[in-house]
């Protein structure tokens, strides 16, 4: 590649700045080339033109030069040397590693995409295994300006491994706004997961702050780079626990140049009806149990009957008769094959028509496929199919199942106990699907029934985050969206806060239909300070005894304080609220985002206290900015979010707000581990026993 112009050739930093300037100019030229494309004479029709125009628009967007986003963050100097296997074409080469590929006018690379094979040693090379690299250089930026660099000589095997100051600085950098990518700080154990092949499913058990969400998103970006054509046909999907979470992560993939990855919650996937009702914890647990799949399978097939009379098809002057016993054989064979109900219903008229064609041929006629199709559409055949294999509306089927005690008892016999059946039956049956107060769990049942009738289309790759909170039936809903594709499953068993939270990944993967998935565990925390994770880990023996406590690689211990308000008798609400407001004021004097996390029923009162104190605040999902850095977060929505400083109000109230102590302690564990730089716990109520 041509050497960039350098003012002072003896200053390495000046040379790197010159390369950055040249690279940005090359990126602008690449974008200008795309903007100048004229597609008038290369498209056959308006449809092709529209598709091509959309692709060009996406390409222009992907080539945007973001002023405050470093174009490259590292450099690799390869050796023409004995000893290690080099990436093809890498000998004696120097490569700048960045978020996207940039080339000059001659086509020579100026920046290499971080996902390219030649970039891999940036994340994995060590003095013990240099992977053919002599020097690894990291760059430091301030406001988009290159201000520092740090070299690591990988040929010096005599020295030990040293932590990178620039790497630590990037990890600990204050964050305002949505989640950002970690492409400059991916660790070797994370990179192994990111670059895992598309052929298999990977399940990541990640403690708080280990970067599991970021790893999952970067894995999507890597797979789209390595298998773009395949995934362009089959699609990719990121599934998160709620809309606030999806809003928080939505900028990561676009920052990596990937603009067309769909995002959804599980509720979005199964939105066959409007959800207006709620279930008791007991009812929700039963509806989410995998046994409901068998109840639904029986109910879907309950309308199938055996024929009692033959089917007679009249064509012209001839009458063709298919006896009842022969049609019964067809029906029983379709039932035994256990294919989708709708597919079997479409196959039955063709089976009957084929039997008629056999009789025609025996009579000396020569019917073709068109005749068979005509017979399959014959009124007598259609009437028989309607009677023997009636159409099923999944919504009406679930409505009847939850409204009709006899219908439920018939199909839940031997599967659900009478007490369980009584728990899920509606007290006041709805008259129609439109008037029913469907719950979120009901929508999942409808989705299961719909899949029993017609196969759900499969995507190429699905990322499921906060997976520990799903019910078995929700796992099945996600699993059928990737039956022929792969998945990345992300979660932490210790953070399971639903009554049906999974007890093991083996169980969850079975319900997903991905029993052969590889399970990886991340225990090194990069986000949560050491003192904070140590304090939160006191809860682990009570909420997830089998999990190892996370360790923090952060050099900064972080700010951590537990403030008790009032004496042994506690304090009134006004005093506690004032202490919480004071803690928020202190946090806002520092750089970065601030989250005030509290039990859900404390949110209105704290909101009033903040307003009275003149402290504006945001709701979860609203984007923080330099002028609005405080977010008031219900504990139920804190999962997956992170803030530089967290003020946690009344841990005892967070625990008490859940249906049982274990779930409450898990909710508290989530709240305690949202802090990146500092945590202040404010309480008047006694702390939960494990934290005392």
Number of C-alpha atoms within 10 A of each C-alpha: 11 11 9 15 14 15 10 11 10 9 10 13 16 17 18 20 18 18 21 21 15 18 22 21 15 19 23 15 17 19 18 13 11 14 13 8 10 9 12 9 7 10 13 9 9 9 10 13 16 12 12 15 15 12 12 16 14 15 18 16 15 17 20 15 15 11 11 11 15 22 24 25 22 24 23 25 20 23 21 15 13 8 11 13 13 18 15 8 8 18 16 13 12 16 19 27 28 23 21 19 19 25 17 18 11 8 9 11 17 24 27 22 20 24 24 14 13 19 20 19 20 26 19 17 18 20 18 13 15 24 21 25 29 20 20 23 17 23 20 19 16 11 10 13 14 19 14 15 18 14 14 18 16 22 17 13 13 9 10 10 12 7 11 13 14 17 17 16 13 15 19 20 15 16 21 19 18 21 21 17 20 16 21 21 19 21 17 16 14 24 18 17 20 23 19 15 16 21 12 15 22 24 25 24 24 23 25 32 25 23 20 26 23 21 25 26 22 25 24 26 24 22 20 21 16 17 13 14 11 12 18 13 10 16 19 24 20 21 23 24 20 18 15 19 22 21 17 21 21 19 17 21 19 15 18 21 18 19 17 13 16 12 18 16 18 19 18 13 16 21 15 16 19 15 16 11 12 14 17 9 13 14 18 21 21 20 25 24 15 17 15 20 19 13 21 24 17 14 22 23 16 15 13 19 15 16 19 12 12 15 20 17 20 14 11 6 5 9 10 15 14 17 15 15 14 14 23 17 13 17 23 13 12 18 15 8 9 11 15 16 26 18 14 19 21 13 17 22 24 18 16 22 22 18 18 24 21 13 14 15 11 10 9 8 11 11 13 9 10 9 15 20 14 12 23 24 15 17 13 15 20 15 15 20 23 14 15 20 22 19 16 19 14 22 21 13 19 23 22 21 24 22 19 14 15 11 14 23 18 14 20 22 12 10 14 17 12 13 8 16 20 16 18 22 18 17 10 10 15 16 11 11 16 11 11 18 18 19 17 22 24 26 23 26 25 23 25 26 24 24 18 23 23 15 16 16 12 19 20 21 27 26 26 26 24 23 28 26 22 22 26 26 25 26 24 23 22 24 23 19 22 24 18 14 21 24 30 27 28 23 24 24 23 31 26 26 25 20 18 19 20 21 14 12 21 16 12 23 22 16 20 23 16 20 14 12 19 15 15 16 18 20 19 21 21 22 25 32 27 22 18 24 24 16 15 20 22 16 22 20 14 14 22 18 11 11 16 14 20 22 21 23 18 20 14 14 15 19 16 19 14 12 14 19 20 14 9 10 10 15 15 11 12 12 14 22 22 16 19 26 22 14 20 22 16 11 23 18 8 12 15 22 26 31 30 26 29 24 24 16 13 18 18 11 13 23 17 13 17 20 13 11 13 10 16 15 20 16 14 20 20 15 17 22 14 10 7 18 23 25 22 22 23 21 25 18 20 24 23 24 22 23 27 25 29 29 28 28 26 24 28 19 21 26 23 15 18 20 13 11 15 19 22 23 26 25 28 29 27 23 33 25 28 29 30 28 27 22 29 23 20 22 24 23 19 16 17 19 9 14 12 7
